[in-house]
Amino acid sequence: MNGDVTEPAAGQGPMRLYDTARKAVVPFQPGRIVTMYTCGITPYDATHLGHAAVYVTYDVLQRRLRDLGHETRCVRNITDVDDSILQKARELGVHYLDLAAAETARFDDDMAALGMLEPWSEPRATSAIPDIRGFIGMVLDRGHAYQAGGAVYFDVSTFEDFGSISGYTREEMLRYAAERGGNVDDPNKRDPLDFVLWQPSLPDEPAWESLWGPGRPGWHIECSALALRELGTTIDLHGGGADLIFPHHECERAQSEAATGEPFVRHWMHQAMVRMHGEKMSKSLGNLVFVSELRTQWDPMAIRLMLVENHYRDAWEWDETRMPRAAQRLERWRAAGEGDGALEEVRARLDDDLDTPGAVAAIDEAAARGDGVSEAAALLGIVL
């Protein structure tokens, strides 16, 4: 553990959170300083409600940890070079870094409007090319990677626990890899589940020099290199959307532990998907609701309240009735005025696997009694 374990306040048990790898709600008892890494945006089409749901969850978690006396160091990266942003820049006829800058500015504006805590660090993938090259060298030196066709691949056969975060079968892993950019048909791979660490660039793509020829990083290696650079060998908590469990986080863990020989993450936490018309809200499907558009009609605090009404582990469906309901609830809370009504109940609910719907219900009851609820709402990041 990093530092001394912070004792829970009198009358409170330890915080308990669901751990994706252990498939159970378990105590989360980090040291005074809590290191967290949340996978950030690929800035070509942000910020939709799926993004916002993820970052609100980790924001509420940080607020409760700080309330308990911890210091939180949350790193949220920006993936400003990968297959998807390069393809989008190509379609639009713009430089990929210009596209990244514009979309990152919009994302930052949305995050500020929703009252997000500033990340401790927000590094860009393109800032880490030297770190990535060094990281790949470590993986190769330890015998976990191989060169083929001008690329470097991670050899999953050398990592016995590959698949243990998700718990997926090989068939399931192959299916998800194919759906999520894993290029399982690459003829240079020894195994379809092997994944790229370094790849040759196409003629119109950015390229950096390396010992393996000019090229660019694979997707997964960027987060591993940034996490190691920013937070050290082992992270207290790593998160992101549930669609990142496999292949992204599985690959991250494998290459990180292969490189360092140490545990990568103590606790894995994932946000369930937001759906629209029965499908996951995603860029690839185009069924997106953007925070910037909602902000033209609704108070950002109502948008945030609408998000925390849902438990982070429950997938939920977007519909047009959600915002009017959240706006009415926000007005009821504001009418109740200032005070610490429901504060202890909200603390208890958040310590129980970040039960934000239970916290919202407790604030509703206090407001209905006429108790001021500003402090409890603030713990959810909602300014009344």
Phi, psi and omega per residue, in radians:
M1 nan 2.643 3.142
N2 -1.637 1.863 -3.139
G3 1.459 -3.084 -3.140
D4 -1.339 2.542 3.069
V5 -1.225 2.277 3.119
T6 -1.346 2.223 3.117
E7 -1.304 2.418 3.070
P8 -1.138 2.668 3.120
A9 -1.082 2.773 -3.118
A10 -0.943 2.357 3.094
G11 1.437 0.003 -3.113
Q12 -2.030 2.440 2.995
G13 -1.493 3.120 3.116
P14 -1.201 2.705 3.011
M15 -1.120 2.482 3.117
R16 -2.186 2.302 -3.125
L17 -2.362 2.614 3.062
Y18 -1.249 2.295 3.073
D19 -1.861 2.076 -3.080
T20 -1.010 -0.724 -3.081
A21 -1.236 -0.650 -3.113
R22 -1.540 -0.166 3.100
K23 1.001 0.698 -3.109
A24 -2.768 2.731 2.990
V25 -1.427 2.108 -3.028
V26 -2.304 2.781 3.081
P27 -1.056 2.419 3.033
F28 -2.014 1.818 -3.028
Q29 -2.266 1.274 3.136
P30 -1.327 3.075 3.041
G31 -1.320 -3.014 -3.094
R32 -1.035 -0.723 3.081
I33 -1.652 2.155 -3.127
V34 -1.852 2.088 3.116
T35 -1.679 2.251 -3.066
M36 -2.356 2.489 3.056
Y37 -2.274 2.125 3.073
T38 -2.081 2.233 -3.123
C39 -1.124 2.181 -3.070
G40 -1.556 -2.887 -3.036
I41 -1.419 2.697 2.778
T42 -1.674 1.880 -2.858
P43 -1.385 1.365 2.995
Y44 -2.339 -0.102 3.115
D45 -2.924 1.263 -3.039
A46 -2.186 2.804 0.024
T47 -1.970 2.066 3.087
H48 -1.643 3.028 -3.039
L49 -1.107 -0.493 3.056
G50 -1.084 -0.783 3.046
H51 -1.015 -0.897 -3.035
A52 -1.057 -0.675 3.123
A53 -1.068 -0.729 3.127
V54 -1.059 -0.905 -2.982
Y55 -1.310 -0.497 3.024
V56 -1.129 -0.710 3.126
T57 -1.011 -0.876 -3.103
Y58 -1.275 -0.403 3.046
D59 -1.205 -0.813 3.109
V60 -1.089 -0.716 3.097
L61 -1.034 -0.794 3.111
Q62 -1.074 -0.710 -3.130
R63 -1.080 -0.730 3.118
R64 -1.211 -0.695 3.103
L65 -1.088 -0.715 3.090
R66 -1.161 -0.655 3.077
D67 -1.042 -0.572 3.120
L68 -1.431 -0.069 3.088
G69 1.806 0.102 3.113
H70 -1.460 2.756 2.865
E71 -1.751 2.277 3.129
T72 -1.880 2.383 3.066
R73 -2.130 1.655 -3.063
C74 -1.823 2.093 3.082
V75 -1.736 2.246 3.107
R76 -2.240 1.880 -3.022
N77 -1.388 2.927 2.992
I78 -2.151 2.024 -3.126
T79 -1.503 1.501 -3.033
D80 -1.661 0.170 2.920
V81 -2.595 2.056 2.991
D82 -2.947 3.127 -3.046
D83 -0.958 -0.779 -2.992
S84 -1.229 -0.724 -3.123
I85 -1.249 -0.606 3.113
L86 -1.168 -0.671 3.106
Q87 -1.145 -0.747 -3.140
K88 -1.133 -0.736 3.118
A89 -1.092 -0.653 3.108
R90 -1.109 -0.781 3.134
E91 -1.079 -0.686 -3.091
L92 -1.471 -0.250 -3.112
G93 1.253 0.588 3.136
V94 -2.157 2.843 3.065
H95 -1.223 2.431 -3.053
Y96 -1.084 -0.573 3.135
L97 -1.307 -0.513 3.028
D98 -1.167 -0.737 3.079
L99 -1.077 -0.776 3.140
A100 -1.076 -0.732 -3.111
A101 -1.129 -0.751 -3.118
A102 -1.156 -0.782 -3.108
E103 -1.254 -0.587 3.095
T104 -1.159 -0.675 3.098
A105 -1.090 -0.721 3.113
R106 -1.148 -0.738 3.105
F107 -1.061 -0.819 -3.133
D108 -1.070 -0.665 3.111
D109 -1.130 -0.729 3.100
D110 -1.132 -0.754 -3.134
M111 -1.092 -0.716 3.115
A112 -1.129 -0.728 -3.140
A113 -1.103 -0.622 3.139
L114 -1.418 0.045 3.051
G115 1.338 0.493 -3.114
M116 -1.247 2.487 2.956
L117 -1.120 2.517 3.086
E118 -1.143 2.396 3.043
P119 -1.124 2.618 3.083
W120 -1.094 -0.621 3.085
S121 -2.655 2.525 3.130
E122 -2.338 1.236 -3.038
P123 -1.362 2.642 3.090
R124 -1.692 2.535 3.123
A125 -0.994 -0.681 -3.106
T126 -1.179 -0.250 3.089
S127 -1.394 -0.157 -2.944
A128 -1.994 0.287 -3.085
I129 -1.005 -0.801 3.092
P130 -1.069 -0.695 3.118
D131 -1.105 -0.718 -3.130
I132 -1.131 -0.766 3.124
R133 -1.071 -0.754 3.107
G134 -1.119 -0.676 3.139
F135 -1.115 -0.795 3.128
I136 -1.067 -0.678 3.089
G137 -1.045 -0.704 3.103
M138 -1.093 -0.746 -3.128
V139 -1.144 -0.745 3.100
L140 -1.103 -0.782 -3.094
D141 -1.084 -0.524 -3.126
R142 -1.551 0.068 3.023
G143 1.422 0.382 -3.096
H144 -1.840 0.103 -3.092
A145 -2.524 2.880 3.139
Y146 -2.556 2.761 3.109
Q147 -1.786 2.418 3.095
A148 -2.816 2.353 3.055
G149 1.040 0.542 -3.126
G150 1.399 0.068 -3.140
A151 -2.071 2.920 3.025
V152 -2.069 2.268 -3.099
Y153 -2.091 2.543 2.980
F154 -1.415 2.354 -3.114
D155 -1.675 1.757 -3.053
V156 -1.150 -0.365 3.140
S157 -1.154 -0.307 -3.132
T158 -1.540 -0.083 -3.080
F159 -2.075 1.757 -2.960
E160 -1.048 -0.606 -3.043
D161 -1.568 0.191 -3.121
F162 -1.022 2.199 -3.100
G163 1.769 -0.053 -3.022
S164 -1.374 -0.361 3.068
I165 -1.240 -0.857 -3.086
S166 -1.367 -0.600 -3.027
G167 1.303 0.250 -3.112
Y168 -1.329 2.654 2.976
T169 -1.272 2.919 3.093
R170 -1.030 -0.705 3.141
E171 -1.101 -0.721 3.116
E172 -1.155 -0.722 3.123
M173 -1.094 -0.721 3.104
L174 -1.089 -0.706 -3.135
R175 -1.135 -0.832 -3.128
Y176 -1.177 -0.638 3.093
A177 -1.067 -0.745 3.138
A178 -1.133 -0.652 -3.128
E179 -1.289 -0.487 -2.949
R180 -2.055 0.690 2.968
G181 1.432 0.308 -3.073
G182 -1.413 -0.164 3.091
N183 0.843 1.047 -3.061
V184 -1.191 -0.264 -3.118
D185 -1.633 0.125 3.134
D186 -1.043 2.054 -3.060
P187 -1.214 -0.263 -3.137
N188 -1.411 -0.177 -3.101
K189 -1.421 2.500 3.008
R190 -1.322 -0.587 3.137
D191 -2.343 2.400 3.137
P192 -0.991 -0.417 -3.141
L193 -1.488 -0.207 3.027
D194 -1.004 2.597 -3.084
F195 -2.293 2.707 -2.984
V196 -1.410 2.372 3.027
L197 -1.787 -0.635 3.119
W198 -2.521 2.423 -3.060
Q199 -2.430 2.600 3.045
P200 -1.124 2.528 3.114
S201 -1.541 2.585 2.980
L202 -1.231 2.861 -3.061
P203 -0.982 -0.580 -3.102
D204 -1.717 0.276 -3.129
E205 -1.876 2.702 3.074
P206 -1.126 2.600 3.138
A207 -2.464 2.520 3.070
W208 -2.169 2.592 3.111
E209 -1.251 2.589 3.075
S210 -2.708 2.982 3.088
L211 -1.148 -0.286 -3.068
W212 -1.862 0.227 -3.114
G213 1.803 2.862 3.138
P214 -1.152 2.546 -3.134
G215 3.016 -2.718 -3.107
R216 -2.536 2.856 -3.078
P217 -1.246 2.724 2.884
G218 -1.287 2.937 -3.066
W219 -1.117 -0.894 -2.955
H220 -1.197 -0.603 -3.030
I221 -1.113 -0.488 -3.078
E222 -1.063 -0.816 -3.104
C223 -1.192 -0.671 3.116
S224 -1.077 -0.794 -3.121
A225 -1.144 -0.728 3.135
L226 -1.179 -0.719 3.129
A227 -1.086 -0.758 3.132
L228 -1.132 -0.750 -3.127
R229 -1.149 -0.751 -3.003
E230 -1.499 -0.615 -2.955
L231 -2.147 -0.188 -3.133
G232 1.730 -3.009 -2.967
T233 -1.168 -0.769 -3.043
T234 -2.134 2.282 -3.092
I235 -1.833 2.478 3.103
D236 -1.136 -0.812 -3.059
L237 -2.537 2.338 3.112
H238 -2.185 2.372 -3.090
G239 -2.514 -3.097 -3.136
G240 2.759 -2.992 3.093
G241 -1.232 2.695 -3.114
A242 -1.078 -0.401 3.109
D243 -1.252 -0.144 3.111
L244 -1.622 -0.140 -3.136
I245 -0.935 -0.850 3.053
F246 -2.385 2.305 0.125
P247 -1.601 -0.221 -2.874
H248 -1.056 -0.963 -3.053
H249 -1.271 -0.564 3.069
E250 -1.082 -0.744 -3.140
C251 -1.246 -0.696 3.077
E252 -0.966 -0.869 -3.108
R253 -1.070 -0.798 -3.081
A254 -1.056 -0.858 -3.072
Q255 -1.239 -0.603 3.140
S256 -1.148 -0.815 -3.126
E257 -1.258 -0.527 3.050
A258 -1.138 -0.648 -3.105
A259 -1.313 -0.743 -2.992
T260 -1.757 -0.398 -3.051
G261 1.301 0.168 -3.114
E262 -2.111 2.755 3.057
P263 -1.019 2.426 -3.093
F264 -1.506 -0.804 -3.010
V265 -2.401 2.368 3.087
R266 -1.464 -0.554 -3.045
H267 -2.548 2.181 3.124
W268 -1.792 2.270 -3.080
M269 -2.353 2.260 -3.046
H270 -2.301 2.459 3.130
Q271 -1.568 2.264 3.106
A272 -1.187 2.868 -3.042
M273 -1.391 2.600 2.944
V274 -1.641 2.327 -3.073
R275 -1.988 2.732 3.061
M276 -2.540 2.201 -3.077
H277 0.984 0.635 3.063
G278 1.417 -0.029 -3.116
E279 -2.061 2.644 3.053
K280 -0.964 2.326 3.076
M281 -1.249 2.027 -3.063
S282 -2.678 2.748 3.118
K283 -1.104 -0.689 -3.057
S284 -1.129 -0.569 3.130
L285 -1.541 -0.332 3.106
G286 1.307 0.196 -3.124
N287 -1.693 1.210 -2.971
L288 -1.965 2.511 2.949
V289 -2.031 2.099 -3.033
F290 -1.642 2.416 3.096
V291 -1.037 -0.702 -3.109
S292 -1.063 -0.603 3.097
E293 -1.294 -0.733 3.099
L294 -1.065 -0.600 -3.103
R295 -1.150 -0.355 3.105
T296 -1.285 -0.296 -3.095
Q297 -2.025 -0.414 -2.960
W298 -2.300 2.625 3.012
D299 -1.028 2.262 3.123
P300 -0.980 -0.528 3.106
M301 -1.186 -0.520 3.055
A302 -1.224 -0.631 3.077
I303 -1.098 -0.815 3.126
R304 -1.077 -0.733 3.127
L305 -1.099 -0.717 3.093
M306 -1.023 -0.643 -3.128
L307 -1.241 -0.769 -3.075
V308 -1.336 -0.146 3.035
E309 -1.169 -0.227 -3.105
N310 -1.910 2.390 3.095
H311 -1.254 2.473 -3.010
Y312 -1.098 -0.398 -3.126
R313 -1.628 -0.007 -3.137
D314 -1.849 2.111 3.004
A315 -1.143 2.532 -3.134
W316 -2.466 2.784 -3.037
E317 -1.812 2.249 3.054
W318 -1.321 2.365 2.927
D319 -2.583 2.911 -2.979
E320 -1.238 -0.199 -3.140
T321 -1.442 -0.236 -3.023
R322 -1.168 -0.741 -3.081
M323 -1.217 -0.760 3.085
P324 -1.020 -0.682 3.128
R325 -1.134 -0.745 -3.139
A326 -1.153 -0.691 3.130
A327 -1.109 -0.705 3.109
Q328 -1.141 -0.711 3.113
R329 -1.101 -0.755 3.125
L330 -1.028 -0.733 3.116
E331 -1.111 -0.668 3.104
R332 -1.119 -0.724 3.125
W333 -1.154 -0.717 3.136
R334 -1.155 -0.639 3.123
A335 -1.130 -0.462 -3.131
A336 -1.264 -0.370 3.043
G337 1.503 -2.974 -3.084
E338 -1.424 2.701 3.108
G339 2.627 3.070 -3.097
D340 -1.882 0.409 3.080
G341 -0.995 2.355 3.089
A342 1.236 0.088 -3.055
L343 -1.075 -0.822 -3.122
E344 -1.171 -0.645 3.094
E345 -1.105 -0.710 3.134
V346 -1.150 -0.733 3.078
R347 -1.008 -0.792 -3.134
A348 -1.111 -0.701 3.141
R349 -1.153 -0.738 -3.137
L350 -1.164 -0.573 3.101
D351 -1.254 -0.250 3.125
D352 -1.726 1.312 3.128
D353 0.975 0.731 3.056
L354 0.878 0.966 -3.085
D355 -1.368 1.353 -3.132
T356 -1.195 -0.596 3.059
P357 -1.079 -0.674 3.075
G358 -1.140 -0.654 3.095
A359 -1.123 -0.747 3.114
V360 -1.074 -0.747 3.138
A361 -1.105 -0.679 3.118
A362 -1.126 -0.700 3.112
I363 -1.182 -0.690 3.071
D364 -0.962 -0.820 -3.103
E365 -1.124 -0.742 3.135
A366 -1.129 -0.744 3.126
A367 -1.110 -0.669 3.121
A368 -1.137 -0.511 3.084
R369 -1.355 -0.196 -3.097
G370 1.621 0.167 3.101
D371 -1.415 2.445 3.032
G372 -1.174 2.456 -3.006
V373 -2.229 0.346 -3.036
S374 -1.104 -0.671 -3.099
E375 -1.234 -0.704 3.101
A376 -1.138 -0.733 3.114
A377 -1.101 -0.667 -3.132
A378 -1.092 -0.547 3.106
L379 -1.143 -0.421 3.026
L380 -1.585 0.052 3.129
G381 1.437 0.277 -3.085
I382 -1.834 2.047 -3.137
V383 -1.581 2.117 -3.135
L384 -1.604 nan nan
